[in-house]
Amino acid sequence: MSSPPLPRGLLVYGAYGYTGRLVVEEALRQGIRPVLAGRDPHRLEAVAREVSPDAPLPFRVASLDDPRELARALDGIHTVLHAAGPFVHTAPAMLGVCLARRVHYIDLTGEVPVFELAFDLAEEAKETGIVLLPGAGMDVVPTDSAAVRAAADCPGATRLEIGLHSPGPLSRGTRRTIAEHAADGLLVRRDGRLVPANPGDPEFLPAIHFDPAAPPVPVLPYTWGDLSTAWRSTGIPHITCYMAASRSTRAILPATLPLLRGVLSTRGGQALAHVLARRGPDGPSSRDRNEVRVRAWARATAPDGRTAQVILETPEAYRFTAMAAVALAGVVGNGGLEPGTRTPAEALGSRWILGLPGVHMVHRSQGGPPGLRKTQAGPPSFVPPAEESM
Ligand SMILES: NC(=O)c1ccc[n+]([C@@H]2O[C@H](COP(=O)([O-])OP(=O)(O)OC[C@H]3O[C@@H](n4cnc5c(N)ncnc54)[C@H](OP(=O)(O)O)[C@@H]3O)[C@@H](O)[C@H]2O)c1
């Protein structure tokens, strides 16, 4: 999917990070020449040349700790694509400056406190006339789309379960972000409110059929950003999120988590977690990015037992993130969304994602007690995008 040229500039902040650079390369592939930004002039200059040797991209140096400098960096900019995380540290400053300068804001967060902050700013964004679109990557674009589709297929649903099976290595920034939040504990949404939960509680699913034709994959409950976004995009009050886990992690982690959390909430434990997160490669290799496939699963359940399930398949997480974020920047930059804080599927519908290369709906079904079944109950079926009626 290529976007029409943006009327004014797109600025990518965090452009020399692993994901930021993928975003910049994807923007160039889609015919957009973004302005690069970040706090290190040497690394910015290097990326500006490496990604476009014949005509290096423009870049601006700005620290998030200096609101004036940051505000100047947004001169002539229409949309910021914020790729510098952990966002719990970087988003407040960038959101503030975007609101002050009336510049649209998109980020790649998956962190619940950042989504909640963005939703708290919804009225201000509306009044200012800008769009805030947090979570424009792997979390939450496919899961939000699957959740909105499942909710529409199950009117009156009160329970929503969301799962992500994203094999392949994590980037250094993602490892750092996980370390940052590791001591926070598990959250779920109940009666519309975010509440803490015990991962060992028997209410949680042990496994999910990410491929209806294959054995189920072990999962653990997880605090995905969908706890914030799916509540806004579907209105379903009980939401639980899951991530695929190895069988051994699934067996050991719930019991050891309280101890682990205790260690991680100390200063020493946090320092160690950050050291470990920094070790290893910057992120998945280009081979991983080309070969790995990801599945997003959502199931909505109504009080009378009716259910609706949806499974989407996408390219590898970081490749998908770059693709989706740039495509969303194109939509936002061309004035395609109403001002306010938006989730991808609430703003664009659950079908929009199917226009991205390599994204398919691989399963859609409805079920429930006999007599209440709807049209597509029964064995899992492959529903090619062209045939689905959404
Ligand atoms: N939700 C999703 O699906 C998804 C997908 C991909 C990535 N992400 C998230 O995106 C973030 C970046 O990931 P990554 O893999 O690109 O990490 P990375 O390679 O470590 O890059 C992080 C970037 O952020 C910048 N940065 C961090 N803290 C900063 C601060 N306080 N001020 C200014 N710049 C700052 C870094 O610049 P310096 O080197 O100067 O610090 C660097 O440019 C992570 O939080 C990750 O979890 C989310």
The ligand as an SDF file (V2000), in Angstrom:
LIG
                    3D

 48 52  0  0  0  0  0  0  0  0999 V2000
    4.2800   -2.0450   19.8160 N   0  0  0  0  0  0  0  0  0  0  0  0
    5.0050   -2.6080   18.8850 C   0  0  0  0  0  0  0  0  0  0  0  0
    4.5020   -3.4150   18.1470 O   0  0  0  0  0  0  0  0  0  0  0  0
    6.4520   -2.2280   18.7240 C   0  0  0  0  0  0  0  0  0  0  0  0
    7.1740   -2.6580   17.6160 C   0  0  0  0  0  0  0  0  0  0  0  0
    8.5120   -2.2550   17.5070 C   0  0  0  0  0  0  0  0  0  0  0  0
    9.0780   -1.4700   18.4910 C   0  0  0  0  0  0  0  0  0  0  0  0
    8.3350   -1.0910   19.5570 N   0  0  0  0  0  0  0  0  0  0  0  0
    8.8910   -0.2580   20.6120 C   0  0  0  0  0  0  0  0  0  0  0  0
    9.6110    0.8000   20.0240 O   0  0  0  0  0  0  0  0  0  0  0  0
   10.6410    1.2040   20.9120 C   0  0  0  0  0  0  0  0  0  0  0  0
   11.9590    1.2870   20.1510 C   0  0  0  0  0  0  0  0  0  0  0  0
   12.3540   -0.0040   19.8150 O   0  0  0  0  0  0  0  0  0  0  0  0
   13.7250   -0.2290   19.0210 P   0  0  0  0  0  0  0  0  0  0  0  0
   13.8040   -1.6440   18.7780 O   0  0  0  0  0  0  0  0  0  0  0  0
   13.7930    0.7020   17.8650 O   0  0  0  0  0  0  0  0  0  0  0  0
   14.7830    0.2390   20.1380 O   0  0  0  0  0  0  0  0  0  0  0  0
   16.2780    0.7880   19.9530 P   0  0  0  0  0  0  0  0  0  0  0  0
   16.9490    0.1730   18.7920 O   0  0  0  0  0  0  0  0  0  0  0  0
   16.9000    0.6630   21.2950 O   0  0  0  0  0  0  0  0  0  0  0  0
   16.0570    2.3360   19.6260 O   0  0  0  0  0  0  0  0  0  0  0  0
   15.4970    3.2020   20.5630 C   0  0  0  0  0  0  0  0  0  0  0  0
   15.5210    4.6020   19.9990 C   0  0  0  0  0  0  0  0  0  0  0  0
   14.8760    5.4550   20.9400 O   0  0  0  0  0  0  0  0  0  0  0  0
   15.7590    6.5240   21.2960 C   0  0  0  0  0  0  0  0  0  0  0  0
   15.5130    6.9290   22.6770 N   0  0  0  0  0  0  0  0  0  0  0  0
   15.2810    6.1320   23.7520 C   0  0  0  0  0  0  0  0  0  0  0  0
   15.1130    6.8810   24.8480 N   0  0  0  0  0  0  0  0  0  0  0  0
   15.2500    8.1720   24.4560 C   0  0  0  0  0  0  0  0  0  0  0  0
   15.1480    9.4320   25.1290 C   0  0  0  0  0  0  0  0  0  0  0  0
   14.9060    9.5010   26.4370 N   0  0  0  0  0  0  0  0  0  0  0  0
   15.3400   10.5530   24.4160 N   0  0  0  0  0  0  0  0  0  0  0  0
   15.5750   10.4950   23.0870 C   0  0  0  0  0  0  0  0  0  0  0  0
   15.6760    9.3510   22.3860 N   0  0  0  0  0  0  0  0  0  0  0  0
   15.4970    8.2040   23.0650 C   0  0  0  0  0  0  0  0  0  0  0  0
   17.1490    5.9330   21.1160 C   0  0  0  0  0  0  0  0  0  0  0  0
   18.0900    6.9630   21.0150 O   0  0  0  0  0  0  0  0  0  0  0  0
   19.4150    6.9250   21.9630 P   0  0  0  0  0  0  0  0  0  0  0  0
   20.2370    5.7750   21.4390 O   0  0  0  0  0  0  0  0  0  0  0  0
   20.0360    8.2560   21.7650 O   0  0  0  0  0  0  0  0  0  0  0  0
   18.9300    6.6480   23.3500 O   0  0  0  0  0  0  0  0  0  0  0  0
   16.9420    5.1620   19.8120 C   0  0  0  0  0  0  0  0  0  0  0  0
   16.9510    6.0260   18.7150 O   0  0  0  0  0  0  0  0  0  0  0  0
   10.6320    0.2180   22.0600 C   0  0  0  0  0  0  0  0  0  0  0  0
    9.9270    0.7770   23.1490 O   0  0  0  0  0  0  0  0  0  0  0  0
    9.8720   -0.9710   21.5130 C   0  0  0  0  0  0  0  0  0  0  0  0
    9.2250   -1.7250   22.5210 O   0  0  0  0  0  0  0  0  0  0  0  0
    7.0480   -1.4650   19.6960 C   0  0  0  0  0  0  0  0  0  0  0  0
  1  2  1  0
  2  3  2  0
  2  4  1  0
  4  5  1  0
  4 48  2  0
  5  6  2  0
  6  7  1  0
  7  8  2  0
  8  9  1  0
  8 48  1  0
  9 10  1  0
  9 46  1  0
 10 11  1  0
 11 12  1  0
 11 44  1  0
 12 13  1  0
 13 14  1  0
 14 15  2  0
 14 16  1  0
 14 17  1  0
 17 18  1  0
 18 19  2  0
 18 20  1  0
 18 21  1  0
 21 22  1  0
 22 23  1  0
 23 24  1  0
 23 42  1  0
 24 25  1  0
 25 26  1  0
 25 36  1  0
 26 27  1  0
 26 35  1  0
 27 28  2  0
 28 29  1  0
 29 30  1  0
 29 35  2  0
 30 31  1  0
 30 32  2  0
 32 33  1  0
 33 34  2  0
 34 35  1  0
 36 37  1  0
 36 42  1  0
 37 38  1  0
 38 39  2  0
 38 40  1  0
 38 41  1  0
 42 43  1  0
 44 45  1  0
 44 46  1  0
 46 47  1  0
M  CHG  2   8   1  16  -1
M  END
$$$$
